Amino acid sequence: DMTRRRRRDDAKGACARGADALLTTLRRLILRALRRGATPRHIAVIMDGNRRYARTRELRASRGHEAGAATLDALAAWSFELGADVLSVYALSTENFKRTREELEELFDLVCDRLEAMGESAAVREYEARVHVSGDLDALPKRVRDAARAVMRATWTHKGPMLNVCLGYTGREDIVRAIGDVRDGVKNGELRASDADERVVEACLHGCERFGDVSRCDEGRQCLTTATTWAVMPEVDLLVRTSGETRLSDYMLYNARFAALVFVNALWPEFTFMHMVYCVCKYQCAARELRRARASYARARDDGVDQEHVLSNAVAEVNIRDVEDKTIANASSSSLTTISPRAKSFIAMRLERITGKIFQVR
């Protein structure tokens, strides 16, 4: 009896593994087919509905967050297979700090566990993804800060796409902090007031520090970036919110100016591959109009800029994937070639300060 039961269990396990392998292959084929059309370079997700998911199943809130974390692992693999350069996820807003102390402690414990496991997750390893944590880390408990900096250090030299985890983040705080950095740069003489334009503000938004190439690493303790090939994080192309809510909740307010907004009725732990396909198809339907709007904005912003910069910006600022011939514009949304040497120097110094803090360089 024991032998028969063991054989039956082995057969069930083999069938399950075969079915999983077949589903994985089918998903990859579908994603490759989608890549023949316009695909989003930067996907942002508001992961909403974990608590409702747990409540409807009479579970603790922490179990809902755990189920949501598993969905994030799957979404990262799908997004990177699709060809996205950045996946930004709204993991924890400063508004979430108003929850009960018990739930916050459980949530912080889960965040620590997920950050510690993220560096070794299948999607990060397979696609050599960089993990970055954006937001006001100083407002988070020390254990969360330590876990965030540890996973950033562990994946700092990876050359693949970026998984941008927003913790203690709000879009308004991001804009205010970026403008404050520029103001301080002018006040300290690192930057001229005439150099403080929109491109410099963009350079100071959360996440941009991970778009510098690593130029020096000292036994994993010190990594500095070079400003010669530095570029800002691409603007959001597709912003998805789950749970049926139709609001942005102060997320990516600056970055999502020309994003396709897709609201999905499923709770976040229930978000499936077919929901992902639906969202990408909605983006592809809107891609042409979004491209035109972004190009029009770029032309308007370039009024008054030296002519030698206008042509480069016309390509660099649009930041699109051409719908007709499927060619990818190999330029980021804002390049250091379009701003002054003093502004480049200011950005480089700022990157060194941020990098030093992550690596605790004194």
BALOBA-1460 file (C-alpha; in Angstrom, 3 decimals):
// residues 362
<rec num="1" residu="d" x="0.000" y="0.000" z="0.000"/>
<rec num="2" residu="m" x="2.791" y="2.396" z="0.859"/>
<rec num="3" residu="t" x="4.521" y="1.637" z="-2.450"/>
<rec num="4" residu="r" x="1.330" y="2.219" z="-4.435"/>
<rec num="5" residu="r" x="0.644" y="5.461" z="-2.602"/>
<rec num="6" residu="r" x="4.194" y="6.661" z="-3.236"/>
<rec num="7" residu="r" x="3.947" y="5.823" z="-6.938"/>
<rec num="8" residu="r" x="0.591" y="7.587" z="-7.176"/>
<rec num="9" residu="d" x="2.014" y="10.690" z="-5.493"/>
<rec num="10" residu="d" x="5.052" y="10.618" z="-7.791"/>
<rec num="11" residu="a" x="2.782" y="10.383" z="-10.833"/>
<rec num="12" residu="k" x="0.675" y="13.323" z="-9.623"/>
<rec num="13" residu="g" x="3.804" y="15.360" z="-9.007"/>
<rec num="14" residu="a" x="5.140" y="14.586" z="-12.475"/>
<rec num="15" residu="c" x="1.817" y="15.594" z="-14.055"/>
<rec num="16" residu="a" x="1.770" y="18.843" z="-12.097"/>
<rec num="17" residu="r" x="5.338" y="19.670" z="-13.136"/>
<rec num="18" residu="g" x="4.518" y="18.879" z="-16.756"/>
<rec num="19" residu="a" x="1.428" y="21.097" z="-16.657"/>
<rec num="20" residu="d" x="3.430" y="23.959" z="-15.105"/>
<rec num="21" residu="a" x="6.114" y="23.631" z="-17.778"/>
<rec num="22" residu="l" x="3.479" y="23.672" z="-20.525"/>
<rec num="23" residu="l" x="1.789" y="26.761" z="-19.063"/>
<rec num="24" residu="t" x="5.139" y="28.543" z="-18.770"/>
<rec num="25" residu="t" x="5.900" y="27.798" z="-22.418"/>
<rec num="26" residu="l" x="2.472" y="29.017" z="-23.538"/>
<rec num="27" residu="r" x="2.858" y="32.231" z="-21.542"/>
<rec num="28" residu="r" x="6.232" y="32.925" z="-23.114"/>
<rec num="29" residu="l" x="4.826" y="32.362" z="-26.595"/>
<rec num="30" residu="i" x="1.976" y="34.795" z="-25.899"/>
<rec num="31" residu="l" x="4.386" y="37.412" z="-24.543"/>
<rec num="32" residu="r" x="6.624" y="37.042" z="-27.591"/>
<rec num="33" residu="a" x="3.587" y="37.585" z="-29.807"/>
<rec num="34" residu="l" x="2.720" y="40.734" z="-27.845"/>
<rec num="35" residu="r" x="6.273" y="41.995" z="-28.324"/>
<rec num="36" residu="r" x="5.590" y="42.276" z="-32.048"/>
<rec num="37" residu="g" x="3.463" y="45.303" z="-31.219"/>
<rec num="38" residu="a" x="4.150" y="48.354" z="-29.075"/>
<rec num="39" residu="t" x="5.218" y="47.235" z="-25.612"/>
<rec num="40" residu="p" x="5.571" y="49.364" z="-22.474"/>
<rec num="41" residu="r" x="9.097" y="50.167" z="-21.421"/>
<rec num="42" residu="h" x="8.050" y="51.150" z="-17.888"/>
<rec num="43" residu="i" x="5.147" y="49.386" z="-16.160"/>
<rec num="44" residu="a" x="3.844" y="50.746" z="-12.849"/>
<rec num="45" residu="v" x="1.376" y="48.862" z="-10.655"/>
<rec num="46" residu="i" x="-0.739" y="49.884" z="-7.674"/>
<rec num="47" residu="m" x="-1.094" y="46.553" z="-5.866"/>
<rec num="48" residu="d" x="-4.474" y="47.067" z="-4.194"/>
<rec num="49" residu="g" x="-6.777" y="44.535" z="-2.572"/>
<rec num="50" residu="n" x="-4.627" y="42.357" z="-0.307"/>
<rec num="51" residu="r" x="-6.675" y="43.062" z="2.824"/>
<rec num="52" residu="r" x="-10.007" y="42.613" z="1.051"/>
<rec num="53" residu="y" x="-8.731" y="39.327" z="-0.360"/>
<rec num="54" residu="a" x="-7.951" y="38.129" z="3.163"/>
<rec num="55" residu="r" x="-11.204" y="39.496" z="4.606"/>
<rec num="56" residu="t" x="-13.405" y="37.682" z="2.070"/>
<rec num="57" residu="r" x="-11.648" y="34.428" z="3.018"/>
<rec num="58" residu="e" x="-11.749" y="35.134" z="6.760"/>
<rec num="59" residu="l" x="-7.951" y="35.200" z="6.956"/>
<rec num="60" residu="r" x="-5.543" y="37.472" z="8.764"/>
<rec num="61" residu="a" x="-4.466" y="40.544" z="6.784"/>
<rec num="62" residu="s" x="-0.903" y="39.214" z="6.701"/>
<rec num="63" residu="r" x="-2.072" y="36.193" z="4.691"/>
<rec num="64" residu="g" x="-3.481" y="38.531" z="2.067"/>
<rec num="65" residu="h" x="-0.160" y="40.373" z="1.861"/>
<rec num="66" residu="e" x="1.653" y="37.038" z="1.484"/>
<rec num="67" residu="a" x="-0.620" y="36.068" z="-1.407"/>
<rec num="68" residu="g" x="0.022" y="39.460" z="-2.988"/>
<rec num="69" residu="a" x="3.782" y="38.949" z="-2.700"/>
<rec num="70" residu="a" x="3.493" y="35.720" z="-4.705"/>
<rec num="71" residu="t" x="1.592" y="37.604" z="-7.419"/>
<rec num="72" residu="l" x="4.395" y="40.175" z="-7.577"/>
<rec num="73" residu="d" x="6.959" y="37.437" z="-8.241"/>
<rec num="74" residu="a" x="4.893" y="36.209" z="-11.179"/>
<rec num="75" residu="l" x="4.291" y="39.725" z="-12.545"/>
<rec num="76" residu="a" x="8.020" y="40.497" z="-12.487"/>
<rec num="77" residu="a" x="8.754" y="37.446" z="-14.639"/>
<rec num="78" residu="w" x="5.974" y="38.317" z="-17.105"/>
<rec num="79" residu="s" x="7.016" y="41.968" z="-17.369"/>
<rec num="80" residu="f" x="10.698" y="41.217" z="-17.950"/>
<rec num="81" residu="e" x="9.856" y="38.511" z="-20.494"/>
<rec num="82" residu="l" x="7.689" y="41.087" z="-22.277"/>
<rec num="83" residu="g" x="10.755" y="43.318" z="-22.526"/>
<rec num="84" residu="a" x="9.970" y="46.000" z="-19.932"/>
<rec num="85" residu="d" x="13.009" y="47.903" z="-18.672"/>
<rec num="86" residu="v" x="11.352" y="48.930" z="-15.401"/>
<rec num="87" residu="l" x="8.609" y="47.446" z="-13.234"/>
<rec num="88" residu="s" x="7.571" y="49.841" z="-10.446"/>
<rec num="89" residu="v" x="5.256" y="48.551" z="-7.726"/>
<rec num="90" residu="y" x="3.490" y="50.563" z="-5.022"/>
<rec num="91" residu="a" x="4.251" y="48.383" z="-2.023"/>
<rec num="92" residu="l" x="3.713" y="50.816" z="0.850"/>
<rec num="93" residu="s" x="2.438" y="54.387" z="0.899"/>
<rec num="94" residu="t" x="3.013" y="56.780" z="3.766"/>
<rec num="95" residu="e" x="-0.794" y="56.706" z="4.101"/>
<rec num="96" residu="n" x="-0.462" y="53.041" z="5.121"/>
<rec num="97" residu="f" x="1.323" y="54.172" z="8.279"/>
<rec num="98" residu="k" x="-2.120" y="55.058" z="9.665"/>
<rec num="99" residu="r" x="-3.030" y="51.372" z="10.023"/>
<rec num="100" residu="t" x="-3.078" y="49.617" z="13.378"/>
<rec num="101" residu="r" x="0.276" y="48.996" z="15.040"/>
<rec num="102" residu="e" x="-0.276" y="45.231" z="14.961"/>
<rec num="103" residu="e" x="-0.947" y="45.185" z="11.221"/>
<rec num="104" residu="l" x="1.978" y="47.522" z="10.546"/>
<rec num="105" residu="e" x="4.379" y="45.276" z="12.465"/>
<rec num="106" residu="e" x="3.180" y="42.237" z="10.517"/>
<rec num="107" residu="l" x="3.456" y="44.200" z="7.279"/>
<rec num="108" residu="f" x="6.979" y="45.400" z="8.071"/>
<rec num="109" residu="d" x="8.010" y="41.836" z="8.931"/>
<rec num="110" residu="l" x="6.643" y="40.622" z="5.601"/>
<rec num="111" residu="v" x="8.383" y="43.461" z="3.730"/>
<rec num="112" residu="c" x="11.695" y="42.495" z="5.339"/>
<rec num="113" residu="d" x="11.217" y="38.842" z="4.430"/>
<rec num="114" residu="r" x="10.269" y="39.671" z="0.844"/>
<rec num="115" residu="l" x="13.170" y="42.083" z="0.386"/>
<rec num="116" residu="e" x="15.607" y="39.502" z="1.714"/>
<rec num="117" residu="a" x="14.224" y="36.883" z="-0.685"/>
<rec num="118" residu="m" x="13.886" y="39.241" z="-3.640"/>
<rec num="119" residu="g" x="17.560" y="39.243" z="-4.537"/>
<rec num="120" residu="e" x="17.410" y="35.475" z="-5.050"/>
<rec num="121" residu="s" x="13.975" y="35.304" z="-6.661"/>
<rec num="122" residu="a" x="13.611" y="33.462" z="-9.953"/>
<rec num="123" residu="a" x="12.802" y="36.595" z="-11.979"/>
<rec num="124" residu="v" x="15.731" y="38.592" z="-10.565"/>
<rec num="125" residu="r" x="18.180" y="35.744" z="-11.189"/>
<rec num="126" residu="e" x="16.909" y="34.796" z="-14.656"/>
<rec num="127" residu="y" x="16.788" y="38.355" z="-16.001"/>
<rec num="128" residu="e" x="19.658" y="39.716" z="-13.849"/>
<rec num="129" residu="a" x="17.300" y="42.403" z="-12.608"/>
<rec num="130" residu="r" x="18.362" y="45.292" z="-10.381"/>
<rec num="131" residu="v" x="16.243" y="45.831" z="-7.301"/>
<rec num="132" residu="h" x="15.778" y="49.402" z="-6.141"/>
<rec num="133" residu="v" x="13.742" y="50.663" z="-3.198"/>
<rec num="134" residu="s" x="12.262" y="54.138" z="-3.689"/>
<rec num="135" residu="g" x="10.736" y="56.322" z="-1.015"/>
<rec num="136" residu="d" x="11.461" y="57.873" z="2.346"/>
<rec num="137" residu="l" x="13.471" y="55.038" z="3.878"/>
<rec num="138" residu="d" x="14.238" y="57.134" z="6.958"/>
<rec num="139" residu="a" x="10.536" y="56.945" z="7.871"/>
<rec num="140" residu="l" x="10.696" y="53.131" z="7.947"/>
<rec num="141" residu="p" x="11.919" y="50.916" z="10.804"/>
<rec num="142" residu="k" x="15.638" y="50.160" z="10.862"/>
<rec num="143" residu="r" x="15.126" y="46.503" z="9.966"/>
<rec num="144" residu="v" x="13.281" y="47.533" z="6.791"/>
<rec num="145" residu="r" x="15.984" y="50.067" z="5.880"/>
<rec num="146" residu="d" x="18.682" y="47.463" z="6.386"/>
<rec num="147" residu="a" x="16.841" y="44.893" z="4.259"/>
<rec num="148" residu="a" x="16.244" y="47.469" z="1.501"/>
<rec num="149" residu="r" x="19.882" y="48.532" z="1.350"/>
<rec num="150" residu="a" x="21.049" y="44.915" z="1.462"/>
<rec num="151" residu="v" x="19.030" y="43.882" z="-1.604"/>
<rec num="152" residu="m" x="20.106" y="47.028" z="-3.470"/>
<rec num="153" residu="r" x="23.747" y="46.259" z="-2.734"/>
<rec num="154" residu="a" x="23.324" y="42.614" z="-3.742"/>
<rec num="155" residu="t" x="21.870" y="43.501" z="-7.165"/>
<rec num="156" residu="w" x="23.713" y="46.778" z="-7.804"/>
<rec num="157" residu="t" x="25.956" y="45.442" z="-10.586"/>
<rec num="158" residu="h" x="23.195" y="43.553" z="-12.397"/>
<rec num="159" residu="k" x="22.760" y="44.624" z="-16.015"/>
<rec num="160" residu="g" x="19.145" y="43.642" z="-16.598"/>
<rec num="161" residu="p" x="15.818" y="45.436" z="-16.058"/>
<rec num="162" residu="m" x="14.905" y="47.198" z="-12.822"/>
<rec num="163" residu="l" x="12.387" y="46.157" z="-10.188"/>
<rec num="164" residu="n" x="11.518" y="49.428" z="-8.449"/>
<rec num="165" residu="v" x="9.809" y="48.801" z="-5.103"/>
<rec num="166" residu="c" x="8.146" y="51.936" z="-3.699"/>
<rec num="167" residu="l" x="8.126" y="51.926" z="0.114"/>
<rec num="168" residu="g" x="7.111" y="54.917" z="2.203"/>
<rec num="169" residu="y" x="6.491" y="56.663" z="-1.109"/>
<rec num="170" residu="t" x="4.084" y="59.293" z="-2.402"/>
<rec num="171" residu="g" x="4.228" y="61.124" z="-5.706"/>
<rec num="172" residu="r" x="3.916" y="64.548" z="-4.088"/>
<rec num="173" residu="e" x="6.748" y="63.852" z="-1.662"/>
<rec num="174" residu="d" x="8.903" y="62.695" z="-4.571"/>
<rec num="175" residu="i" x="8.337" y="65.955" z="-6.468"/>
<rec num="176" residu="v" x="8.841" y="68.146" z="-3.379"/>
<rec num="177" residu="r" x="12.054" y="66.318" z="-2.455"/>
<rec num="178" residu="a" x="13.437" y="66.575" z="-6.003"/>
<rec num="179" residu="i" x="12.761" y="70.320" z="-6.144"/>
<rec num="180" residu="g" x="14.295" y="70.684" z="-2.682"/>
<rec num="181" residu="d" x="17.475" y="68.938" z="-3.861"/>
<rec num="182" residu="v" x="17.727" y="71.339" z="-6.798"/>
<rec num="183" residu="r" x="17.097" y="74.321" z="-4.496"/>
<rec num="184" residu="d" x="19.827" y="73.141" z="-2.125"/>
<rec num="185" residu="g" x="22.188" y="72.678" z="-5.069"/>
<rec num="186" residu="v" x="21.653" y="76.289" z="-6.116"/>
<rec num="187" residu="k" x="21.992" y="77.509" z="-2.524"/>
<rec num="188" residu="n" x="25.271" y="75.604" z="-2.031"/>
<rec num="189" residu="g" x="26.750" y="76.821" z="-5.305"/>
<rec num="190" residu="e" x="26.741" y="73.360" z="-6.902"/>
<rec num="191" residu="l" x="24.227" y="74.498" z="-9.520"/>
<rec num="192" residu="r" x="23.357" y="77.776" z="-11.210"/>
<rec num="193" residu="a" x="19.749" y="78.909" z="-11.060"/>
<rec num="194" residu="s" x="19.706" y="79.132" z="-14.862"/>
<rec num="195" residu="d" x="20.607" y="75.416" z="-15.049"/>
<rec num="196" residu="a" x="17.737" y="74.291" z="-12.819"/>
<rec num="197" residu="d" x="15.303" y="73.168" z="-15.499"/>
<rec num="198" residu="e" x="12.865" y="70.281" z="-15.817"/>
<rec num="199" residu="r" x="15.571" y="67.809" z="-16.822"/>
<rec num="200" residu="v" x="17.507" y="68.416" z="-13.615"/>
<rec num="201" residu="v" x="14.349" y="67.970" z="-11.522"/>
<rec num="202" residu="e" x="13.661" y="64.684" z="-13.341"/>
<rec num="203" residu="a" x="17.190" y="63.585" z="-12.474"/>
<rec num="204" residu="c" x="16.416" y="64.003" z="-8.777"/>
<rec num="205" residu="l" x="13.288" y="61.832" z="-8.718"/>
<rec num="206" residu="h" x="13.331" y="58.510" z="-6.892"/>
<rec num="207" residu="g" x="14.858" y="55.645" z="-8.863"/>
<rec num="208" residu="c" x="17.057" y="57.674" z="-11.200"/>
<rec num="209" residu="e" x="20.205" y="56.828" z="-9.238"/>
<rec num="210" residu="r" x="19.954" y="53.251" z="-10.516"/>
<rec num="211" residu="f" x="20.342" y="54.348" z="-14.131"/>
<rec num="212" residu="g" x="24.031" y="55.163" z="-13.801"/>
<rec num="213" residu="d" x="26.602" y="52.617" z="-14.980"/>
<rec num="214" residu="v" x="28.773" y="51.212" z="-12.209"/>
<rec num="215" residu="s" x="32.276" y="52.591" z="-12.660"/>
<rec num="216" residu="r" x="34.019" y="51.357" z="-9.524"/>
<rec num="217" residu="c" x="33.330" y="48.702" z="-6.942"/>
<rec num="218" residu="d" x="35.599" y="48.024" z="-3.983"/>
<rec num="219" residu="e" x="34.964" y="44.494" z="-2.713"/>
<rec num="220" residu="g" x="31.226" y="45.062" z="-2.817"/>
<rec num="221" residu="r" x="31.375" y="47.881" z="-0.279"/>
<rec num="222" residu="q" x="31.777" y="50.936" z="-2.463"/>
<rec num="223" residu="c" x="30.140" y="51.445" z="-5.840"/>
<rec num="224" residu="l" x="30.078" y="54.808" z="-7.554"/>
<rec num="225" residu="t" x="28.312" y="55.727" z="-10.754"/>
<rec num="226" residu="t" x="29.572" y="57.613" z="-13.757"/>
<rec num="227" residu="a" x="27.560" y="60.537" z="-15.067"/>
<rec num="228" residu="t" x="28.877" y="60.211" z="-18.615"/>
<rec num="229" residu="t" x="26.300" y="57.553" z="-19.530"/>
<rec num="230" residu="w" x="23.698" y="58.462" z="-16.922"/>
<rec num="231" residu="a" x="20.022" y="58.875" z="-17.847"/>
<rec num="232" residu="v" x="16.793" y="59.337" z="-15.927"/>
<rec num="233" residu="m" x="14.303" y="56.565" z="-15.339"/>
<rec num="234" residu="p" x="11.953" y="56.280" z="-18.327"/>
<rec num="235" residu="e" x="8.485" y="57.711" z="-17.914"/>
<rec num="236" residu="v" x="5.678" y="55.303" z="-17.092"/>
<rec num="237" residu="d" x="4.026" y="53.872" z="-20.203"/>
<rec num="238" residu="l" x="1.430" y="51.635" z="-18.544"/>
<rec num="239" residu="l" x="-0.045" y="52.183" z="-15.078"/>
<rec num="240" residu="v" x="-2.242" y="49.408" z="-13.688"/>
<rec num="241" residu="r" x="-4.405" y="49.474" z="-10.569"/>
<rec num="242" residu="t" x="-6.188" y="46.420" z="-9.241"/>
<rec num="243" residu="s" x="-9.271" y="45.994" z="-6.995"/>
<rec num="244" residu="g" x="-11.588" y="48.073" z="-9.192"/>
<rec num="245" residu="e" x="-10.608" y="51.425" z="-7.668"/>
<rec num="246" residu="t" x="-10.180" y="54.216" z="-10.247"/>
<rec num="247" residu="r" x="-7.733" y="56.603" z="-8.582"/>
<rec num="248" residu="l" x="-3.956" y="57.040" z="-8.537"/>
<rec num="249" residu="s" x="-3.543" y="57.362" z="-4.754"/>
<rec num="250" residu="d" x="-0.632" y="59.800" z="-5.113"/>
<rec num="251" residu="y" x="1.467" y="57.347" z="-7.126"/>
<rec num="252" residu="m" x="3.904" y="58.326" z="-9.895"/>
<rec num="253" residu="l" x="2.220" y="61.704" z="-10.392"/>
<rec num="254" residu="y" x="5.168" y="63.167" z="-12.303"/>
<rec num="255" residu="n" x="6.279" y="60.023" z="-14.124"/>
<rec num="256" residu="a" x="2.871" y="58.958" z="-15.449"/>
<rec num="257" residu="r" x="2.028" y="62.063" z="-17.476"/>
<rec num="258" residu="f" x="1.669" y="60.090" z="-20.704"/>
<rec num="259" residu="a" x="0.796" y="56.665" z="-19.341"/>
<rec num="260" residu="a" x="-2.068" y="54.432" z="-20.372"/>
<rec num="261" residu="l" x="-4.199" y="53.926" z="-17.243"/>
<rec num="262" residu="v" x="-5.811" y="50.504" z="-16.856"/>
<rec num="263" residu="f" x="-8.060" y="49.671" z="-13.895"/>
<rec num="264" residu="v" x="-8.650" y="45.972" z="-13.232"/>
<rec num="265" residu="n" x="-11.546" y="44.688" z="-11.129"/>
<rec num="266" residu="a" x="-9.598" y="41.754" z="-9.678"/>
<rec num="267" residu="l" x="-8.012" y="42.047" z="-6.246"/>
<rec num="268" residu="w" x="-4.213" y="42.049" z="-6.365"/>
<rec num="269" residu="p" x="-3.684" y="38.416" z="-5.219"/>
<rec num="270" residu="e" x="-6.181" y="37.380" z="-7.926"/>
<rec num="271" residu="f" x="-4.282" y="39.176" z="-10.715"/>
<rec num="272" residu="t" x="-3.487" y="36.566" z="-13.380"/>
<rec num="273" residu="f" x="-1.501" y="36.266" z="-16.574"/>
<rec num="274" residu="m" x="-4.622" y="36.957" z="-18.633"/>
<rec num="275" residu="h" x="-5.130" y="40.215" z="-16.725"/>
<rec num="276" residu="m" x="-1.570" y="41.098" z="-17.718"/>
<rec num="277" residu="v" x="-2.313" y="40.346" z="-21.375"/>
<rec num="278" residu="y" x="-5.461" y="42.490" z="-21.183"/>
<rec num="279" residu="c" x="-3.490" y="45.429" z="-19.765"/>
<rec num="280" residu="v" x="-0.813" y="45.204" z="-22.469"/>
<rec num="281" residu="c" x="-3.470" y="45.045" z="-25.195"/>
<rec num="282" residu="k" x="-5.133" y="48.155" z="-23.758"/>
<rec num="283" residu="y" x="-1.755" y="49.892" z="-23.857"/>
<rec num="284" residu="q" x="-1.182" y="48.866" z="-27.462"/>
<rec num="285" residu="c" x="-4.544" y="50.357" z="-28.440"/>
<rec num="286" residu="a" x="-3.520" y="53.698" z="-26.914"/>
<rec num="287" residu="a" x="0.190" y="53.655" z="-27.825"/>
<rec num="288" residu="r" x="-0.062" y="55.759" z="-30.966"/>
<rec num="289" residu="e" x="-1.992" y="58.593" z="-29.315"/>
<rec num="290" residu="l" x="0.309" y="58.520" z="-26.302"/>
<rec num="291" residu="r" x="3.297" y="58.757" z="-28.613"/>
<rec num="292" residu="r" x="1.840" y="61.787" z="-30.359"/>
<rec num="293" residu="a" x="1.045" y="63.503" z="-27.053"/>
<rec num="294" residu="r" x="4.555" y="62.887" z="-25.749"/>
<rec num="295" residu="a" x="6.130" y="64.148" z="-28.980"/>
<rec num="296" residu="s" x="3.965" y="67.285" z="-28.906"/>
<rec num="297" residu="y" x="4.982" y="67.947" z="-25.316"/>
<rec num="298" residu="a" x="8.656" y="67.456" z="-26.184"/>
<rec num="299" residu="r" x="8.423" y="69.979" z="-29.020"/>
<rec num="300" residu="a" x="6.714" y="72.532" z="-26.774"/>
<rec num="301" residu="r" x="9.280" y="72.047" z="-24.029"/>
<rec num="302" residu="d" x="12.131" y="72.475" z="-26.475"/>
<rec num="303" residu="d" x="10.974" y="75.953" z="-27.507"/>
<rec num="304" residu="g" x="13.877" y="78.254" z="-26.793"/>
<rec num="305" residu="v" x="16.435" y="75.444" z="-26.517"/>
<rec num="306" residu="d" x="19.521" y="75.676" z="-28.726"/>
<rec num="307" residu="q" x="18.868" y="74.149" z="-32.134"/>
<rec num="308" residu="e" x="21.637" y="71.598" z="-31.696"/>
<rec num="309" residu="h" x="19.632" y="70.170" z="-28.796"/>
<rec num="310" residu="v" x="16.234" y="70.144" z="-30.468"/>
<rec num="311" residu="l" x="16.876" y="67.245" z="-32.829"/>
<rec num="312" residu="s" x="18.385" y="65.067" z="-30.113"/>
<rec num="313" residu="n" x="15.495" y="65.836" z="-27.772"/>
<rec num="314" residu="a" x="12.913" y="65.079" z="-30.450"/>
<rec num="315" residu="v" x="14.155" y="61.495" z="-30.364"/>
<rec num="316" residu="a" x="15.265" y="61.253" z="-26.757"/>
<rec num="317" residu="e" x="12.226" y="62.804" z="-25.095"/>
<rec num="318" residu="v" x="9.603" y="60.826" z="-27.008"/>
<rec num="319" residu="n" x="10.926" y="57.564" z="-25.576"/>
<rec num="320" residu="i" x="8.650" y="55.282" z="-27.605"/>
<rec num="321" residu="r" x="8.577" y="52.014" z="-29.395"/>
<rec num="322" residu="d" x="7.512" y="52.644" z="-32.960"/>
<rec num="323" residu="v" x="4.183" y="51.023" z="-33.737"/>
<rec num="324" residu="e" x="4.599" y="50.823" z="-37.510"/>
<rec num="325" residu="d" x="8.036" y="49.257" z="-37.980"/>
<rec num="326" residu="k" x="8.533" y="48.003" z="-34.381"/>
<rec num="327" residu="t" x="11.909" y="49.695" z="-34.012"/>
<rec num="328" residu="i" x="12.879" y="50.791" z="-30.532"/>
<rec num="329" residu="a" x="14.101" y="54.310" z="-29.920"/>
<rec num="330" residu="n" x="17.413" y="53.706" z="-28.197"/>
<rec num="331" residu="a" x="17.322" y="56.809" z="-26.069"/>
<rec num="332" residu="s" x="16.101" y="57.549" z="-22.592"/>
<rec num="333" residu="s" x="13.543" y="60.190" z="-21.807"/>
<rec num="334" residu="s" x="16.145" y="62.745" z="-20.863"/>
<rec num="335" residu="s" x="19.879" y="62.601" z="-21.545"/>
<rec num="336" residu="l" x="22.745" y="64.413" z="-19.911"/>
<rec num="337" residu="t" x="23.814" y="65.544" z="-23.370"/>
<rec num="338" residu="t" x="20.979" y="68.103" z="-23.263"/>
<rec num="339" residu="i" x="21.944" y="69.910" z="-20.053"/>
<rec num="340" residu="s" x="24.856" y="72.061" z="-18.977"/>
<rec num="341" residu="p" x="28.202" y="70.749" z="-17.647"/>
<rec num="342" residu="r" x="27.469" y="72.371" z="-14.258"/>
<rec num="343" residu="a" x="24.174" y="70.479" z="-14.044"/>
<rec num="344" residu="k" x="25.952" y="67.237" z="-14.984"/>
<rec num="345" residu="s" x="28.450" y="67.814" z="-12.201"/>
<rec num="346" residu="f" x="25.656" y="68.511" z="-9.698"/>
<rec num="347" residu="i" x="23.858" y="65.300" z="-10.661"/>
<rec num="348" residu="a" x="27.080" y="63.286" z="-10.438"/>
<rec num="349" residu="m" x="27.780" y="64.600" z="-6.918"/>
<rec num="350" residu="r" x="24.219" y="63.826" z="-5.875"/>
<rec num="351" residu="l" x="24.550" y="60.273" z="-7.193"/>
<rec num="352" residu="e" x="27.737" y="59.798" z="-5.192"/>
<rec num="353" residu="r" x="26.007" y="60.945" z="-2.004"/>
<rec num="354" residu="i" x="23.065" y="58.600" z="-2.532"/>
<rec num="355" residu="t" x="25.286" y="55.678" z="-3.479"/>
<rec num="356" residu="g" x="27.476" y="56.314" z="-0.460"/>
<rec num="357" residu="k" x="24.424" y="56.185" z="1.794"/>
<rec num="358" residu="i" x="23.262" y="52.897" z="0.303"/>
<rec num="359" residu="f" x="26.726" y="51.385" z="0.717"/>
<rec num="360" residu="q" x="27.319" y="53.262" z="3.986"/>
<rec num="361" residu="v" x="30.461" y="54.912" z="2.622"/>
<rec num="362" residu="r" x="31.719" y="57.416" z="5.204"/>
